Structure formats: C-alpha cells, structure tokens
Amino acid sequence: MALLDMHEWYDLTRDTNWTPGYVAEDELFPPEFSDPFGIPVEQWETFDEPYKVSYRDYVETQRDKDIGAYSVKSALARADFFKKASPHWKALLALHFSPIGFAEFHSASAFARMTRFSRAPGMRNMATFGTLDEMRHGQIQMYFAYEFIKQDRVFDWAHKSSKTENWIIISLRHALDDIEHTRDAISAAIMTNFAFEQGFTNLQFIGLSADAAKAGDHTFATMLQSIQTDEARHAQIGTPLISIMIENGRKAEAQQLVDIGFWRIWKQFSALSGISMDYYTPLEFREHSLKEFMHEWVVDQFARNIKALGLDLPWYWDYFLHDVETFHHSQQIGVYVYRATEWWRPIACVSPAERDWLEEKYPGWNDTYGKCWDVVIDNIRNGHFEKTVPEVPPLICNMCGLEVTGVAGVGRQVNGHRWNATDFHLDHEGRRYHFCSEPCKWVFELEPARYQGHRSIIDRVLDGTVPPGPDGFYEYMGQSFEERGVCGYDYQWIDGYDMPRAAAAE
C-alpha cells in the first residue's frame, strides 16, 4: 500500500458500508438519527468529499501545526505582550476564549454522532477527523487562555463559562444545541458544516487573526490560523450532502436547514465578532470593519456557494444585509450598560477618534447610536454613574437569546425621540414569546415543540427560577462579586470630550 499513490487506493478503503447480519438495517442506522428523509443508501454512498486525506497524512499535518503554534507561544512567552496590551485587547481575548473554547470542545460530540450515524462512508471518514479537530481546538484554546490566569482571573471563564447559566452562555448554548446536538446526522452536518463553518469561520478565524497580527499578538494569530486550516477541511462535509438532497427531491428541506442554521449562527457572530472587530480591536490596529469582513468572507462568498449548489439565498437576505450594519452596534450598547452581568470588563470604545472611525465605516452612526452614547457620556461627566446602568433587565429574544433592539433615530416617536425597536411576539399555548426579528420568530414557528420549553434568563427571573435580589441573580449566573464586570477603562475613555473626567468628578 505504501507504494501506491493515495488516489489509487483512497476510494476503495473509504467504502466501508456493509449489510448487517445480526440486526436490521434500521436498528444499526435508526432513521431518526441517520436519515429522516428516506433517501436510499445507494444515493448516500455517492458522497464524494472534496477534501481527501488519509489518517497518516492527517496526523502528520496536525503534528506540524501544533509544533508551529506551541513554538510561537513558547518563543513569545517572555515578551510580556499581555501586560503591555491595552484594555481593549484584553477584553477581546477574554470575550473570545470564554464562549469559543467550550463551543469547540463540545462540537466534538456533534462530529462523533455524524461518524456513528451517517449512511455515507466518506462522510463518516471526514466526521472522524472532524471529531479529532474539535477536541484539538478546545484543548489548544483552553491551554492558550490559561496562560493569562496568573495575570487576570477572568480567563478562568474559558473553562468555567460552559458550566454556568450566564445569559450570554445560555444564548450561545441554545443556538449550538439546536443546530449541532439535537438533530439527525444529515441535518446537523448541513447546518453545522455548511451554514455555520463554511459560512462564518473564515470571518472568525481569518479576520480576527489578521487583526491580532496587526496588534502584535502573534501567539493568538498563529493559534487562530492553526484552527482555521482544520475548519476549512471539515466545513466541506455539508456541500455533497446538499447535492444528494437536491438530486433526491429534498431541495426544500435542504434550503430550510441552511436558512435556519445560517440565521441562528449569524446572530451569535454578529454580537461576538462584531463587538470584537468594530469596538475591542484597538483603533490603531483596526483596518476593516465587520461589515467589510462580512461582505468579503460571507455575503459574496457564501452567496456564490449557495447558488452554485442550486439553492436560493435565504428569504430574509435583505433583512440580513441590514442587520450586518446595525445589530452589533445595538448589542454593544447593551453589553456596556449591562456590564455587571459580563465577566470580561467591557470597553465602551466610543472615544471621539473611535466615533470618527465608526462614522466613516457606518455612515449615520453618530446620528443614531452616537445619540445613545451621548447620554451615557453626559451621565459619566456629571458623576451620575448609576444612570449608566438600567434599573430593569432588557427584553430578551426567545430564539437568539440576545436583547431586542432597534436603530436609534429612526422609527416611531417615543418621548420625543425615534427608535424602531420592535417586539415580534407570538402567543402560543397560553404563553407569549418575544423575538428580536422576523427571522427569529419564523424559526420558532417552524417547530414550536422544539423551542417552546426553552427559557431565557428573563423567563427564569419571572418564573422564580432565579433567586430574588441582585445577589441571587449573579449567583445564579455563576458570578462572584469579583467576577461582575466593570468598565474596563475605568471611564477614562471620556477624557477626549469637552470636560475631562477628573474635572467632572470634582
């Protein structure tokens, strides 16, 4: 075998389907886990993975990538980059490592179920490597994050976050449970490998890696690049599955899976990557906006991939394009004013120079979101810090788990100001559900039984699950007093406005 080229033996060795003799076919591959679409196994056996790799090549490549990433980390260990880094970048690192590390590790179970229950032998091979990939991704990010614990205890949340009921973790967990962990192997692969990984991981790992390199954090940049090369491989699993679905009269089902998966992951990425790229990246290292990255890596590229497969753009595409320019700005305001509920010491990132950049990248920002920040700035300058923290919790979307927001300065009149925050509510079986958008409401209406039992953090407050009082709320979310977020810049970011902060305090 060693004398043959891989293309001469690969197809033979990966064709591992067999006719079971001790159990029925449906017992070995239960339809509810393997194929609820009723497509003949002969059709699944036509699965042809675009990226072919042998186990020997896989191990050799992964070894080399680990050597590269850990070598860079070791070489730069004495550079004290973290000690010298701005509060912006420290907040970005803490925000990234905490939800992403556990999400990567838990994704291994999704790939393992694809490996076990897929009818396509080629898919089982690729999913096996995907399982190993995700374990590696969780481990390397956990290891790199824990380097900083001696500097800042918030990095313990890289491991702790997944064990908490913090509202941000609830939001991400709900999305990933939906597309990765509670569906059959085919549906999970289309939603995860195509809608999620092929759609968004370039944005997360290439875009953020570029920002990290500009900021001088070469350890973080190298780690992200190491992960992305894996993502690019197993992101290809979904493409041949969609082709098989379409060829066997299941285009509508494939389209719906893509539409749900893409929207659910977009809402998470818009908050995580949008805030990281447009706010937390230090201004001097900030080149491209989230909108620019999205149009380069997602809008254009993903739209081409969808059309090439024979699918249509999601029905909400125009809404999505508007969301690219707006949603994360609203979420940044919410994250900052509710900063006590986060562990990473949020940064406002709206100094005069930063506002100029935001206005350049998002024309009209100052006349919309800037007006909200003006109120926060005036309260800080006048010493009314308590007025920068809302007295009541926000309205949370029952699908994406994020705040129901709008765009300041447009929409209907409210107390002399205009704001178009809309609650797309739905009454179902005696309960009212709230949604931030029409697509979130649409996802719920497709399968109410799937989603109706989930409770947002606000639902848990109202039904008594969360103990009463502020301390009970934070204890429920796993936040000790020391882990409750504060302004990461100690309000110094307003010093560039008319009245210095020190003068305001006097």
C-alpha positions as CSV (number, residue, x, y, z in Angstrom):
1,M,0.0,0.0,0.0
2,A,2.9,2.3,0.7
3,L,3.9,2.0,-2.9
4,L,0.6,3.4,-4.2
5,D,-0.4,7.0,-4.6
6,M,-3.4,7.9,-2.4
7,H,-5.8,8.4,-5.3
8,E,-5.2,4.8,-6.3
9,W,-6.5,3.3,-3.0
10,Y,-8.5,6.0,-1.2
11,D,-11.9,5.3,-2.7
12,L,-11.6,1.6,-2.1
13,T,-10.6,1.9,1.6
14,R,-13.2,4.5,2.5
15,D,-16.1,2.5,1.1
16,T,-16.9,0.8,4.4
17,N,-20.6,0.2,4.1
18,W,-21.9,-3.3,4.7
19,T,-25.1,-5.3,5.0
20,P,-25.7,-6.1,8.7
21,G,-26.4,-9.7,9.6
22,Y,-27.2,-9.6,13.3
23,V,-29.5,-6.6,13.4
24,A,-31.9,-4.9,11.0
25,E,-30.6,-2.0,8.9
26,D,-32.9,0.4,10.8
27,E,-31.5,-0.8,14.1
28,L,-28.0,-0.1,13.1
29,F,-28.9,3.2,11.5
30,P,-32.2,4.4,13.1
31,P,-33.8,6.8,10.6
32,E,-34.4,9.5,13.3
33,F,-30.6,9.6,13.8
34,S,-29.3,8.8,10.4
35,D,-31.8,9.8,7.7
36,P,-35.3,11.0,8.3
37,F,-35.6,12.0,4.6
38,G,-35.9,8.4,3.3
39,I,-33.1,8.6,0.7
40,P,-31.8,5.2,-0.4
41,V,-28.4,4.2,1.0
42,E,-27.1,3.8,-2.6
43,Q,-27.5,7.6,-3.0
44,W,-25.7,8.4,0.2
45,E,-22.8,6.2,-1.0
46,T,-22.2,8.6,-3.8
47,F,-21.0,11.2,-1.2
48,D,-17.6,12.3,-2.6
49,E,-15.7,14.5,-0.2
50,P,-13.9,17.5,-1.8
51,Y,-11.0,17.3,0.6
52,K,-9.5,13.9,0.8
53,V,-7.0,13.0,3.5
54,S,-5.6,9.7,4.9
55,Y,-5.1,9.2,8.7
56,R,-1.3,9.1,8.3
57,D,-1.4,12.5,6.5
58,Y,-3.8,13.9,9.0
59,V,-1.6,13.0,12.0
60,E,1.5,14.4,10.3
61,T,-0.2,17.7,9.4
62,Q,-1.7,18.1,12.8
63,R,1.6,17.4,14.5
64,D,3.3,20.1,12.4
65,K,0.5,22.7,13.1
66,D,0.8,22.0,16.8
67,I,4.5,22.3,16.7
68,G,4.2,25.7,15.0
69,A,1.5,27.1,17.3
70,Y,3.1,26.0,20.5
71,S,6.6,27.0,19.4
72,V,5.4,30.6,18.7
73,K,3.7,30.6,22.1
74,S,6.9,29.4,23.8
75,A,9.1,31.8,21.9
76,L,7.0,34.8,22.8
77,A,6.3,33.8,26.4
78,R,8.8,36.2,27.8
79,A,7.6,39.1,25.7
80,D,5.0,40.2,28.3
81,F,2.6,41.1,25.5
82,F,-0.4,40.7,27.8
83,K,1.0,43.0,30.5
84,K,1.5,45.7,27.9
85,A,-1.7,45.2,25.9
86,S,-4.5,47.7,26.1
87,P,-7.7,47.1,28.0
88,H,-9.3,46.8,24.5
89,W,-7.3,43.7,23.6
90,K,-7.6,42.1,27.0
91,A,-11.3,42.4,26.8
92,L,-11.3,40.9,23.3
93,L,-9.2,37.9,24.4
94,A,-11.5,37.3,27.4
95,L,-14.6,37.6,25.3
96,H,-13.2,35.2,22.6
97,F,-11.8,32.5,24.8
98,S,-14.7,32.1,27.2
99,P,-17.5,31.1,24.8
100,I,-15.5,29.8,21.9
101,G,-13.3,27.3,23.8
102,F,-16.2,25.3,25.2
103,A,-18.1,25.5,22.0
104,E,-15.2,24.0,20.0
105,F,-14.8,21.2,22.5
106,H,-18.5,20.4,22.7
107,S,-18.6,20.3,18.9
108,A,-16.6,17.0,19.1
109,S,-19.8,15.2,20.1
110,A,-21.7,16.5,17.1
111,F,-19.0,15.1,14.8
112,A,-18.9,11.9,16.7
113,R,-22.6,11.4,16.1
114,M,-22.1,12.1,12.4
115,T,-19.3,9.5,12.4
116,R,-21.6,6.9,14.1
117,F,-24.9,7.5,12.3
118,S,-24.1,8.7,8.8
119,R,-25.1,6.4,6.0
120,A,-22.3,7.8,3.7
121,P,-18.9,6.1,4.4
122,G,-17.0,9.1,3.0
123,M,-18.9,11.4,5.4
124,R,-18.0,9.1,8.3
125,N,-14.3,9.3,7.5
126,M,-14.4,13.1,7.3
127,A,-16.5,13.4,10.5
128,T,-13.9,11.2,12.3
129,F,-11.3,13.7,11.5
130,G,-13.7,16.5,12.5
131,T,-14.2,14.9,15.9
132,L,-10.4,14.9,16.4
133,D,-10.2,18.5,15.1
134,E,-12.8,19.8,17.6
135,M,-11.1,18.2,20.6
136,R,-7.8,19.8,19.5
137,H,-9.5,23.2,19.0
138,G,-11.0,23.1,22.5
139,Q,-7.7,22.0,24.1
140,I,-5.4,24.5,22.3
141,Q,-7.7,27.4,23.1
142,M,-8.1,26.3,26.7
143,Y,-4.3,26.0,27.1
144,F,-3.6,29.3,25.5
145,A,-6.3,31.1,27.6
146,Y,-5.0,29.7,30.8
147,E,-1.6,31.3,30.3
148,F,-3.2,34.5,31.3
149,I,-4.8,33.4,34.6
150,K,-1.8,34.4,36.5
151,Q,-2.4,37.9,35.2
152,D,-6.2,38.0,35.3
153,R,-8.7,35.6,36.9
154,V,-11.4,36.3,34.3
155,F,-9.6,33.8,32.0
156,D,-10.8,31.0,34.2
157,W,-14.1,31.6,32.4
158,A,-12.5,29.8,29.4
159,H,-13.4,26.6,31.3
160,K,-16.0,27.8,33.7
161,S,-18.3,29.5,31.3
162,S,-19.8,26.3,29.9
163,K,-20.8,25.3,33.4
164,T,-22.7,28.5,34.2
165,E,-26.1,29.9,33.4
166,N,-24.8,33.3,32.4
167,W,-27.2,34.9,29.9
168,I,-24.6,35.1,27.2
169,I,-23.7,31.4,27.6
170,I,-27.4,30.5,27.6
171,S,-27.8,32.3,24.3
172,L,-24.8,30.5,22.6
173,R,-25.6,27.1,24.1
174,H,-29.2,27.3,22.8
175,A,-28.1,28.0,19.3
176,L,-25.4,25.3,19.2
177,D,-27.7,22.7,20.9
178,D,-30.2,23.5,18.1
179,I,-28.0,23.0,15.1
180,E,-25.4,20.6,16.3
181,H,-26.6,18.4,19.1
182,T,-30.3,17.7,18.8
183,R,-30.7,16.8,15.1
184,D,-30.1,13.8,12.9
185,A,-26.6,13.4,11.3
186,I,-27.5,14.8,7.9
187,S,-29.3,17.9,9.3
188,A,-26.6,18.6,11.8
189,A,-23.9,18.4,9.1
190,I,-25.7,20.7,6.7
191,M,-26.4,23.2,9.4
192,T,-23.0,23.0,11.1
193,N,-20.6,22.2,8.3
194,F,-22.2,24.3,5.6
195,A,-24.3,27.1,7.1
196,F,-22.0,27.6,10.1
197,E,-18.5,26.6,9.3
198,Q,-18.4,27.3,5.5
199,G,-20.5,30.5,6.2
200,F,-18.8,32.1,9.1
201,T,-15.5,30.5,10.3
202,N,-13.4,32.4,7.8
203,L,-14.8,35.6,9.4
204,Q,-14.0,34.5,12.9
205,F,-10.5,33.0,12.4
206,I,-9.0,34.7,9.3
207,G,-10.4,38.2,10.0
208,L,-9.7,38.1,13.7
209,S,-6.3,36.6,13.1
210,A,-5.4,39.5,10.8
211,D,-6.4,42.0,13.5
212,A,-4.3,40.0,16.0
213,A,-1.2,40.1,13.8
214,K,-1.6,43.9,13.4
215,A,-2.0,44.3,17.1
216,G,1.3,42.3,17.7
217,D,-0.4,39.3,19.3
218,H,1.3,36.8,17.2
219,T,0.6,33.9,19.6
220,F,-3.2,34.5,19.2
221,A,-2.9,35.0,15.5
222,T,-1.0,31.7,15.0
223,M,-3.4,29.8,17.1
224,L,-6.4,31.1,15.1
225,Q,-4.7,30.2,11.8
226,S,-3.9,26.7,13.1
227,I,-7.6,26.2,13.8
228,Q,-8.9,27.7,10.6
229,T,-7.0,25.2,8.4
230,D,-9.0,22.4,10.1
231,E,-12.2,24.3,9.7
232,A,-11.7,24.7,6.0
233,R,-11.4,20.9,5.6
234,H,-14.4,19.6,7.6
235,A,-16.5,22.6,6.5
236,Q,-16.8,20.8,3.2
237,I,-18.9,17.9,4.6
238,G,-22.2,19.7,4.1
239,T,-21.7,20.5,0.4
240,P,-22.1,17.0,-1.1
241,L,-25.0,16.3,1.3
242,I,-26.9,19.2,-0.1
243,S,-26.3,18.0,-3.6
244,I,-27.6,14.5,-2.7
245,M,-30.6,16.0,-1.0
246,I,-31.5,18.1,-4.1
247,E,-30.9,15.2,-6.5
248,N,-33.4,13.2,-4.5
249,G,-36.2,15.7,-4.4
250,R,-35.3,17.2,-1.0
251,K,-34.3,20.7,-2.0
252,A,-37.0,22.4,0.2
253,E,-35.7,20.5,3.3
254,A,-32.1,21.4,2.5
255,Q,-33.0,25.0,1.9
256,Q,-34.8,25.2,5.2
257,L,-31.9,23.7,7.1
258,V,-29.4,26.2,5.6
259,D,-31.7,29.1,6.3
260,I,-32.2,28.2,9.9
261,G,-28.6,27.4,10.6
262,F,-27.3,30.5,8.9
263,W,-29.6,32.8,10.8
264,R,-29.0,31.2,14.2
265,I,-25.2,31.4,13.9
266,W,-25.3,34.9,12.4
267,K,-27.0,36.3,15.5
268,Q,-24.2,34.9,17.7
269,F,-21.4,36.0,15.4
270,S,-22.9,39.5,15.0
271,A,-22.5,40.1,18.7
272,L,-19.3,38.2,19.3
273,S,-17.3,39.2,16.2
274,G,-19.0,42.5,15.6
275,I,-18.1,43.8,19.0
276,S,-14.6,42.3,18.8
277,M,-13.8,43.8,15.4
278,D,-15.5,47.2,15.5
279,Y,-15.0,48.1,19.1
280,Y,-12.5,46.0,21.1
281,T,-9.7,45.9,18.4
282,P,-7.5,48.9,19.3
283,L,-8.2,51.8,16.9
284,E,-4.6,51.9,15.6
285,F,-4.8,48.3,14.5
286,R,-8.3,48.4,13.2
287,E,-8.4,48.2,9.4
288,H,-11.5,46.5,8.2
289,S,-15.0,46.8,9.8
290,L,-17.3,43.8,10.5
291,K,-19.4,45.0,7.5
292,E,-16.3,44.8,5.2
293,F,-15.3,41.4,6.5
294,M,-18.8,40.2,6.2
295,H,-19.1,41.3,2.6
296,E,-15.8,39.8,1.6
297,W,-15.9,36.5,3.5
298,V,-19.6,35.8,3.9
299,V,-22.0,37.8,1.7
300,D,-20.2,37.4,-1.6
301,Q,-18.5,34.0,-1.0
302,F,-21.4,32.3,0.7
303,A,-23.9,33.6,-1.7
304,R,-21.9,32.1,-4.6
305,N,-21.7,28.8,-2.8
306,I,-25.4,28.7,-2.2
307,K,-26.3,29.5,-5.8
308,A,-23.7,27.0,-7.2
309,L,-25.4,24.2,-5.3
310,G,-28.8,25.1,-6.7
311,L,-30.2,26.6,-3.6
312,D,-31.7,30.1,-3.2
313,L,-30.5,32.9,-1.0
314,P,-32.3,32.8,2.4
315,W,-35.7,34.5,2.1
316,Y,-34.5,37.0,4.8
317,W,-31.4,38.1,2.8
318,D,-32.2,41.8,2.6
319,Y,-33.1,41.8,6.3
320,F,-29.7,40.1,6.9
321,L,-27.8,42.7,5.0
322,H,-29.4,45.5,7.0
323,D,-28.6,43.5,10.2
324,V,-24.9,43.4,9.2
325,E,-24.8,47.2,9.5
326,T,-26.9,47.6,12.6
327,F,-27.4,44.7,15.1
328,H,-23.9,44.6,16.7
329,H,-23.9,48.3,17.4
330,S,-27.1,48.0,19.4
331,Q,-25.7,44.9,21.2
332,Q,-22.5,46.8,22.1
333,I,-24.6,49.4,23.9
334,G,-26.5,46.7,25.8
335,V,-23.3,44.9,26.7
336,Y,-21.8,48.0,28.1
337,V,-24.7,49.3,30.1
338,Y,-25.4,45.7,31.5
339,R,-21.6,45.3,32.0
340,A,-22.0,43.9,35.5
341,T,-23.6,40.7,34.0
342,E,-20.4,40.0,32.0
343,W,-17.1,38.8,33.3
344,W,-14.6,40.4,30.8
345,R,-14.7,44.1,31.8
346,P,-16.4,45.5,28.7
347,I,-15.0,48.5,27.0
348,A,-17.2,51.3,25.6
349,C,-14.8,52.1,22.6
350,V,-16.5,55.3,21.7
351,S,-13.9,58.0,22.2
352,P,-14.0,60.9,19.7
353,A,-11.4,59.2,17.4
354,E,-13.2,55.8,17.6
355,R,-16.5,57.5,16.8
356,D,-14.9,59.1,13.7
357,W,-13.9,55.6,12.6
358,L,-17.4,54.2,13.2
359,E,-18.9,57.1,11.3
360,E,-16.6,56.5,8.4
361,K,-17.4,52.8,8.2
362,Y,-21.1,53.1,9.0
363,P,-22.3,56.5,7.7
364,G,-25.0,57.8,10.1
365,W,-23.6,56.1,13.2
366,N,-23.3,59.4,15.1
367,D,-26.9,60.4,14.4
368,T,-28.2,57.0,15.5
369,Y,-26.1,55.0,18.0
370,G,-24.0,58.1,18.8
371,K,-27.0,59.8,20.4
372,C,-27.4,56.9,22.8
373,W,-23.7,57.1,23.8
374,D,-24.1,60.9,24.2
375,V,-26.5,60.2,27.1
376,V,-24.1,57.7,28.7
377,I,-21.2,60.2,28.3
378,D,-23.1,63.1,29.8
379,N,-24.1,61.0,32.9
380,I,-20.5,59.9,33.4
381,R,-19.2,63.5,33.0
382,N,-21.7,64.7,35.6
383,G,-20.8,61.9,38.0
384,H,-24.1,60.1,37.6
385,F,-22.6,56.7,37.1
386,E,-25.7,54.9,38.4
387,K,-27.6,56.3,35.5
388,T,-25.4,54.3,33.1
389,V,-26.8,51.1,34.5
390,P,-30.5,50.3,33.7
391,E,-32.8,49.6,36.6
392,V,-34.7,46.9,34.8
393,P,-33.5,43.9,32.8
394,P,-33.8,44.1,29.0
395,L,-36.4,42.2,26.8
396,I,-34.6,39.1,25.6
397,C,-35.4,37.3,22.3
398,N,-36.8,33.8,22.9
399,M,-34.8,32.5,20.0
400,C,-31.4,34.1,19.8
401,G,-31.2,35.0,23.5
402,L,-29.9,38.5,22.8
403,E,-31.6,41.8,23.5
404,V,-34.5,43.1,21.5
405,T,-33.1,46.2,20.0
406,G,-33.5,48.6,17.1
407,V,-31.8,51.6,15.5
408,A,-31.8,54.9,17.3
409,G,-33.0,57.9,15.4
410,V,-35.4,56.0,13.1
411,G,-38.8,54.6,13.5
412,R,-41.8,55.7,15.6
413,Q,-41.7,58.6,18.1
414,V,-41.0,57.7,21.8
415,N,-40.8,60.6,24.2
416,G,-39.6,62.9,21.5
417,H,-37.0,60.6,20.2
418,R,-37.3,58.0,17.4
419,W,-36.4,54.3,18.0
420,N,-37.6,51.3,16.0
421,A,-37.1,48.5,18.5
422,T,-39.9,46.0,17.6
423,D,-41.0,43.1,19.7
424,F,-42.1,40.4,17.2
425,H,-44.2,38.5,19.8
426,L,-46.2,35.3,19.4
427,D,-48.8,33.8,21.6
428,H,-48.5,30.0,21.7
429,E,-50.3,27.6,24.1
430,G,-51.0,30.2,26.7
431,R,-47.6,31.8,26.7
432,R,-46.2,34.9,25.0
433,Y,-42.9,34.5,23.3
434,H,-40.8,37.6,22.3
435,F,-38.4,37.8,19.3
436,C,-36.0,40.4,18.1
437,S,-36.7,39.9,14.4
438,E,-39.0,38.3,11.9
439,P,-36.4,35.5,11.1
440,C,-36.1,34.6,14.8
441,K,-39.9,34.4,15.0
442,W,-40.0,32.4,11.8
443,V,-37.6,29.8,13.1
444,F,-39.8,29.3,16.2
445,E,-43.0,29.0,14.2
446,L,-41.4,26.2,12.0
447,E,-41.1,23.8,15.1
448,P,-42.8,25.3,18.2
449,A,-42.4,21.9,20.0
450,R,-38.6,22.1,19.6
451,Y,-38.3,25.6,21.1
452,Q,-41.2,26.2,23.4
453,G,-39.6,24.7,26.5
454,H,-36.5,26.9,26.4
455,R,-36.4,29.8,28.9
456,S,-34.3,32.9,28.5
457,I,-32.7,34.4,31.6
458,I,-35.6,36.8,31.9
459,D,-38.1,34.0,31.8
460,R,-36.2,32.4,34.6
461,V,-36.3,35.6,36.6
462,L,-40.1,35.9,36.1
463,D,-40.9,32.3,37.0
464,G,-38.8,32.3,40.2
465,T,-36.0,30.0,39.0
466,V,-33.5,32.8,39.6
467,P,-33.3,33.7,43.3
468,P,-34.7,37.2,44.2
469,G,-32.4,40.2,44.6
470,P,-29.3,41.2,42.7
471,D,-27.0,38.8,44.5
472,G,-29.4,35.9,43.7
473,F,-29.3,36.9,40.0
474,Y,-25.5,37.0,39.9
475,E,-25.1,33.8,41.9
476,Y,-27.4,32.0,39.6
477,M,-25.2,33.1,36.7
478,G,-22.1,31.9,38.5
479,Q,-20.6,35.3,39.1
480,S,-19.0,36.1,42.4
481,F,-18.7,39.7,43.4
482,E,-15.1,39.8,41.9
483,E,-16.4,38.4,38.6
484,R,-19.0,41.1,38.0
485,G,-18.0,43.2,35.1
486,V,-16.9,46.9,35.4
487,C,-15.9,49.5,32.8
488,G,-12.6,48.1,31.5
489,Y,-11.2,51.6,31.0
490,D,-12.4,52.9,34.4
491,Y,-14.3,55.6,32.4
492,Q,-11.1,57.2,31.1
493,W,-12.4,56.9,27.6
494,I,-14.5,60.1,28.0
495,D,-11.4,62.2,28.6
496,G,-11.3,63.2,25.0
497,Y,-14.7,65.0,25.3
498,D,-15.2,68.6,26.3
499,M,-14.8,68.2,30.0
500,P,-12.1,65.8,31.4
501,R,-13.4,63.1,33.7
502,A,-11.3,64.4,36.6
503,A,-13.0,67.8,36.3
504,A,-16.4,66.2,36.2
505,A,-15.6,64.3,39.3
506,E,-14.7,67.5,41.1
